[in-house]
């Protein structure tokens, strides 16, 4: 198995097991970049750089949403350094009580056995 698919399969396993924080510790480069389709709440940038910021993004998500269901499909490799995953989720925003179902595509770039960039694509409202 290629190094790319090893990282991809490990990430999928962490997502399925609810151990995403372990994935952040073991699979991501310290200077990794996370890019959303639009700026994160309270920021004017759609990109966050570094593990401190990426962990902060996960903190925000966990504090803001109740997750009723979550699934991951993939990985779908592309070349030697990228793979995609498809996420589907059913969530309720804690502050508003609004329940939504969402689907997004995530593209991951890998170098030297670590995820260096993640990009999320999802429908706008």
N, C-alpha and C positions, 0 to 999 in steps of 0.2 A: 504494500500500500504506500502511496506517495505521502510525503510529509504534509502536503496540502489536504489530502483526504483524511489523514490522521487528525489534524486540527479540526477539520469540518465535522467529522464524526464525533469527536469529543465534545464539541460545542452543542451538537444536536442532543447528545446524551444528557449534558447538563441542563439544557432547556427542558427536556422531557422529565427530568428528575426534580426540577425546581431548585437546582444548585448553581444558578447563574453566577452567584458571587464567587464560587470556586472557579468557574470558568474565567472570570475577570482576573483572578489572581494567577492562574496557571497558563492561560492561553493568549493573553494580551501583552503586547509590548508596552513598556512604561510610558512611552510617548504616543500611544495610539490616538487616533482621531475618530470621533463619532459625529456623523453628519445626518441631521434630520431633514425632512422635506421642507420644514419651516422653522423659524426660530423657536427655541424653547421658551415657555412662559417665564417672564421676568428678565429675558435677555433680548438682545437685538441681533443675535447670531444663531445660525443653524448648526454651527460646528463647535464642538468641545474638544479640546486637546488635553491629553494626559489622563492618567488613571484616576487622579483625584477628581477631576471633572466628570469622568464617566461614572465613577462610583456615586457622585452627587446626583447625576441624572437618574440612576437607579433608586437612590434614596427618595427623590421627588416622586417617581413613579409609584413606589410602594406606599408612600404617604398619601398619594392622591387618588388611587384607584383600588377598588375591590375587584379581583379577578374571579369570575365565575367558571370560565373554561378557557383553555389555552392549548393550541396545538402547533406543531412545527412539521413542515414537510421539506424534504431534501436530505442531504445537500445536492445541489446542482453545480458541478464543477465547470469552470470556464478557464481554459488555459492552465498554466502552471502555478498561477498565484491568486486566483479568485474563485469564490464559490458563492452561491445564493441559497437562501432559505426563504420559505414562505411561512409567515406566522398568521394564525387566525385566533382572535380572542373575543370574549364576551366580558365586558367590564362595566362597572358602575363608578362614575366619578363621585368621590365621597362628598365633595362640597355641594354639588347640585342634586345628587341622587339620580342623575341622568344615566340610563343604561344604554350602551351601544355595542354593536358588533363591528369588529374591524378586521381588516386583512391588510398585511403589508409584506413587501418584498425587502429582504435585507441582502446587501452585497458586501462580502467580506474580502479584504485583501490581506494576504499572508506573505511575510518575508522572514527568512531565518527561523521558521517554525513558530512564529507568533503572529497574531492578528494585529495589523498595523492601522487598519482603517475599516470602519463599518459605516454603511450608508443605508438609510431607510427610505423606502418609497411607499406612499400610501395615498389614498384618495382624499381630496379636500372636501370641505363641506361648504 
